[in-house]
Amino acid sequence: MLLPHKLSGLPAKLRRLARSLHAGQAIPDDAWALAHLTPAEARVYLGMDARDREHAERVTRALLSAHPQASSTLLAGALLHDCGKSVRPYRVWERVAAGLVPWRLSRWLPLGALYVRGAHPELGARLLTAVGARAAVIELVRRHHRPGHDPEAALLHRYDNLE
């Protein structure tokens, strides 16, 4: 049952991988995104790679389209869910290689880009804590790969996997 679920997201992951090869291909709508963030959160968002910002924007817009009543903290969490990846710039080959390793496996491989991929939820939560982001946003970023019983984190996880 798990394999068909994982395979259903493969086309989206391959499209994202193709877009991630050149930073110049990414054109995030930062003005739209910044309207959903506090000034402290905006600083973290702008520190993210353009490719990750564009991905976050697509996730957020898809989530908002399907759930127009989404809370402001869920939208901010969606925009910032990958901010932990900004602690270490990726080379193109690292971005491709890290994207091919399942997240659950990358958590156990403490090697450069793989470590960042696996630890990015916690790294992002720490970044956001350091700047004084909203507590609910920090928790969404921390839990976006392991939502547990949190319905907003589960929504974020679902839309992140679709993108």
Steps between C-alpha positions, in 0.01 A plus 500: 500500500786739576679443166206609280460810718869587457491431125197727455716799597787404270399714197483814717836419659659452156360835380638670812836332447515625140415854612765487771796464265541873439423766760429747220195297399333574833282808510324506837232762561671639807263796536203263527683278746622787720141618546439179701803530729604708798812715448714246690361209297552700180873529573525121528294453182721737301806305618370189324621394156272632223417141400383419851300824519330420170420146620362640828284747310356223279425288808334796673291604200379142443411465867322837502310417180361181653461644852418872473427508873860397583642683800766765465740280696443207262574727201817629668602146591452391139713790377775422750485119519837451326682797657732261685662414167638854488759425768723351230497590129463201270713442193293383202616140525430499876149634441435221248658226715328612820167516317534137395553371854178448696462746788475223762832353382675836475434559871740216576777611263683788671689604186488859376196558282339174608526603863336835421223327303429265787530759776343797320174497701688538830759736349218718367324501837823616663546779244146619556532481877816710484322783315185494713255345252151401611500184713236329284705565184810355665310184592360460147850524355631254760219249435445529125653158429358335815163662559370254759147601599540866405247565219678811370837323490330210319360741238843656452659156467239397242544809281878489530493143369274598210746768391 
